[in-house]
Amino acid sequence: MTSPVATRESIVIVGGGLAGLAAAIALAPRGHRITLLESRNRLGGRASSFHDATTGQLLDACQHVSMGCCTNLAHFSQTIGVDRFLQPQPVLWFMTPDRRISRFAADPVPAPFHLSRALLAAHYLTFTDKLRLVRGMLALMRLSADADEPLLPWLKRHGQNDRTITRFWGLVLTSALNETVERVGTKYARKVFLDGFLRHRKAFEVQVPTVPLGRLYGEELQGWLSQHGVTVRLGQGVRQVEFADGRAIGVQFRTGETLPADRVILAVPFDRVVEMIPEAMRSQLPSMARVPELTPSPITSVHLWYDRAVMDYPHLVLIDCLGQWIFDRGEDAAGGHYVQVVVSASRELRNQGHAEVERAITAEIQRLLPKASDAKVLRSRVITEMTATFSAVPGVDALRAPQVTAIPSLVLAGDWTLTGWPATMEGAVRSGYRAAEVICAARGESAQFEQPDLR
Ligand SMILES: Cc1cc2nc3c(=O)[nH]c(=O)nc-3n(C[C@H](O)[C@H](O)[C@H](O)COP(=O)(O)OP(=O)(O)OC[C@H]3O[C@@H](n4cnc5c(N)ncnc54)[C@H](O)[C@@H]3O)c2cc1C
């Protein structure tokens, strides 16, 4: 009889972003020897923080939020015990340049009618616009889940005008998909509205972390991983996966050293993954052939510290403005009142210097927030992540690869793999759970880590 110890496998996970971490937490309780290799000196990947050189403060490179429909991210957070740091926002606050505010909250009626009253009350759309939206939404619900044609012509064919396109469809999609309404396909647009707004009363509730991401995916998570026997090696850049006899047998570090493994989960971003497969092996991975065709979309975040509180709301969703979301991050230890402005799909800012972007955003805040007009900006910082996410262009799923590969013992994970989700933390966690399921299936074990959608 084989002892359980003899069947333990060594699994190397390359990439300590949410995808790699989710795979690790799914597999750890199964008794494997798991080593997680991360090239940076911190976990969390794109969802992480850094220490500000001036103040020593832990800062998120960009505010990350999730929604009630992100059931796998919620499961991940509960598993590692950081869900207590996520604050649901049952009300969303929308503001137009004239400083008018609309409150968006669910009524205690069943989905999909729970947001009807909030939509009817939206000051930034006319009554006829709202009827147009209902027409568009009904057509979207009838659309096949697999259809992925260019959204903009589809919206126009379904009665949408410039105002509903920019003030509703574009507003929601630019934040949710990190892409403009002109560039996205119907598939993920449909998903955002159906899963995020129509299917469940809680689905639209935005969750905002109350602590920096570096705290969420830092010490607490490392504690959990070490308690469950996962070896985490930071600052370990992997050059390539090693193969022998058509199998993945470990990894080679940039230093030239190697680490053998029974199985490898490659959980690195889409613009890194192909170079980590030796050229001679690439032809054996046909599912990855089109990954290099994925295109990136940038996100810019503007961090401002004022000498006084400038916001009366926890956040604002801005309509017809340069900034799309403003988050009130509260007072920091140095007495600065920290506000973060996010500009998704920020391609238009590409040719502007950081100083110019900061000037435009502070001027906008001054116009929008009366308290900011006399306030002094103590410090500021502009961060642009050029490859923040892949672009959800029509037909994008043909470019993404499934987690299972044609090479035994090599499994993929990452928000860019096929998950049925756009590039989000939820998509990353789902990919990690699916990668763990692939490993279990290959060992003849049945496992279901991916969580169901909200019911
Ligand atoms: C500015 C910004 C804002 C965002 N806002 C949101 C948001 O509000 N909500 C949301 O849901 N999503 C948001 N996202 C997207 C979200 O961050 C990602 O979808 C998710 O974190 C991706 O996780 P991942 O594990 O797939 O990839 P990553 O986080 O990129 O993780 C991959 C890891 O692999 C490591 N790695 C790379 N090469 C090597 C190597 N050779 N050896 C070892 N390690 C390596 C990297 O350092 C990284 O840690 C945002 C992204 C950005 C950039």
Ligand as a Chemical Component Dictionary entry (heavy atoms), coordinates in Angstrom:
data_LIG
# 
_chem_comp.id                   LIG 
_chem_comp.type                 NON-POLYMER 
_chem_comp.pdbx_formal_charge   0 
_chem_comp.three_letter_code    LIG 
# 
loop_
_chem_comp_atom.comp_id 
_chem_comp_atom.atom_id 
_chem_comp_atom.alt_atom_id 
_chem_comp_atom.type_symbol 
_chem_comp_atom.charge 
_chem_comp_atom.model_Cartn_x 
_chem_comp_atom.model_Cartn_y 
_chem_comp_atom.model_Cartn_z 
_chem_comp_atom.pdbx_ordinal 
LIG C1  C1  C 0 -3.436  49.804 -11.669 1  
LIG C2  C2  C 0 -4.322  48.599 -11.570 2  
LIG C3  C3  C 0 -5.583  48.710 -11.016 3  
LIG C4  C4  C 0 -6.416  47.580 -10.964 4  
LIG N1  N1  N 0 -7.636  47.687 -10.352 5  
LIG C5  C5  C 0 -8.377  46.570 -10.178 6  
LIG C6  C6  C 0 -9.571  46.619 -9.425  7  
LIG O1  O1  O 0 -9.963  47.658 -8.903  8  
LIG N2  N2  N 0 -10.291 45.473 -9.298  9  
LIG C7  C7  C 0 -9.880  44.283 -9.845  10 
LIG O2  O2  O 0 -10.565 43.265 -9.667  11 
LIG N3  N3  N 0 -8.731  44.212 -10.554 12 
LIG C8  C8  C 0 -7.977  45.313 -10.726 13 
LIG N4  N4  N 0 -6.801  45.244 -11.411 14 
LIG C9  C9  C 0 -6.424  43.954 -12.032 15 
LIG C10 C10 C 0 -5.837  42.992 -11.008 16 
LIG O3  O3  O 0 -4.820  43.622 -10.285 17 
LIG C11 C11 C 0 -5.261  41.799 -11.756 18 
LIG O4  O4  O 0 -6.237  41.259 -12.611 19 
LIG C12 C12 C 0 -4.782  40.689 -10.826 20 
LIG O5  O5  O 0 -4.132  41.192 -9.703  21 
LIG C13 C13 C 0 -3.874  39.787 -11.641 22 
LIG O6  O6  O 0 -3.341  38.752 -10.839 23 
LIG P1  P1  P 0 -2.390  37.665 -11.495 24 
LIG O7  O7  O 0 -1.937  36.797 -10.402 25 
LIG O8  O8  O 0 -3.064  37.053 -12.665 26 
LIG O9  O9  O 0 -1.164  38.476 -12.109 27 
LIG P2  P2  P 0 -0.079  39.371 -11.363 28 
LIG O10 O10 O 0 -0.694  40.103 -10.246 29 
LIG O11 O11 O 0 0.584   40.176 -12.414 30 
LIG O12 O12 O 0 0.929   38.309 -10.734 31 
LIG C14 C14 C 0 1.959   37.722 -11.475 32 
LIG C15 C15 C 0 3.179   37.633 -10.589 33 
LIG O13 O13 O 0 4.220   36.956 -11.289 34 
LIG C16 C16 C 0 5.437   37.571 -10.922 35 
LIG N5  N5  N 0 6.433   37.230 -11.945 36 
LIG C17 C17 C 0 6.498   37.707 -13.207 37 
LIG N6  N6  N 0 7.561   37.176 -13.841 38 
LIG C18 C18 C 0 8.161   36.349 -12.949 39 
LIG C19 C19 C 0 9.313   35.515 -13.018 40 
LIG N7  N7  N 0 10.046  35.440 -14.126 41 
LIG N8  N8  N 0 9.644   34.798 -11.918 42 
LIG C20 C20 C 0 8.911   34.868 -10.770 43 
LIG N9  N9  N 0 7.826   35.655 -10.674 44 
LIG C21 C21 C 0 7.439   36.370 -11.739 45 
LIG C22 C22 C 0 5.096   39.041 -10.876 46 
LIG O14 O14 O 0 6.042   39.773 -10.135 47 
LIG C23 C23 C 0 3.725   38.994 -10.205 48 
LIG O15 O15 O 0 3.820   39.092 -8.805  49 
LIG C24 C24 C 0 -5.963  46.348 -11.493 50 
LIG C25 C25 C 0 -4.690  46.235 -12.036 51 
LIG C26 C26 C 0 -3.866  47.346 -12.075 52 
LIG C27 C27 C 0 -2.487  47.193 -12.622 53 
# 
loop_
_chem_comp_bond.comp_id 
_chem_comp_bond.atom_id_1 
_chem_comp_bond.atom_id_2 
_chem_comp_bond.value_order 
_chem_comp_bond.pdbx_ordinal 
LIG C1  C2  SING 1  
LIG C2  C3  SING 2  
LIG C2  C26 DOUB 3  
LIG C3  C4  DOUB 4  
LIG C4  N1  SING 5  
LIG C4  C24 SING 6  
LIG N1  C5  DOUB 7  
LIG C5  C6  SING 8  
LIG C5  C8  SING 9  
LIG C6  O1  DOUB 10 
LIG C6  N2  SING 11 
LIG N2  C7  SING 12 
LIG C7  O2  DOUB 13 
LIG C7  N3  SING 14 
LIG N3  C8  DOUB 15 
LIG C8  N4  SING 16 
LIG N4  C9  SING 17 
LIG N4  C24 SING 18 
LIG C9  C10 SING 19 
LIG C10 O3  SING 20 
LIG C10 C11 SING 21 
LIG C11 O4  SING 22 
LIG C11 C12 SING 23 
LIG C12 O5  SING 24 
LIG C12 C13 SING 25 
LIG C13 O6  SING 26 
LIG O6  P1  SING 27 
LIG P1  O7  DOUB 28 
LIG P1  O8  SING 29 
LIG P1  O9  SING 30 
LIG O9  P2  SING 31 
LIG P2  O10 DOUB 32 
LIG P2  O11 SING 33 
LIG P2  O12 SING 34 
LIG O12 C14 SING 35 
LIG C14 C15 SING 36 
LIG C15 O13 SING 37 
LIG C15 C23 SING 38 
LIG O13 C16 SING 39 
LIG C16 N5  SING 40 
LIG C16 C22 SING 41 
LIG N5  C17 SING 42 
LIG N5  C21 SING 43 
LIG C17 N6  DOUB 44 
LIG N6  C18 SING 45 
LIG C18 C19 SING 46 
LIG C18 C21 DOUB 47 
LIG C19 N7  SING 48 
LIG C19 N8  DOUB 49 
LIG N8  C20 SING 50 
LIG C20 N9  DOUB 51 
LIG N9  C21 SING 52 
LIG C22 O14 SING 53 
LIG C22 C23 SING 54 
LIG C23 O15 SING 55 
LIG C24 C25 DOUB 56 
LIG C25 C26 SING 57 
LIG C26 C27 SING 58 
# 
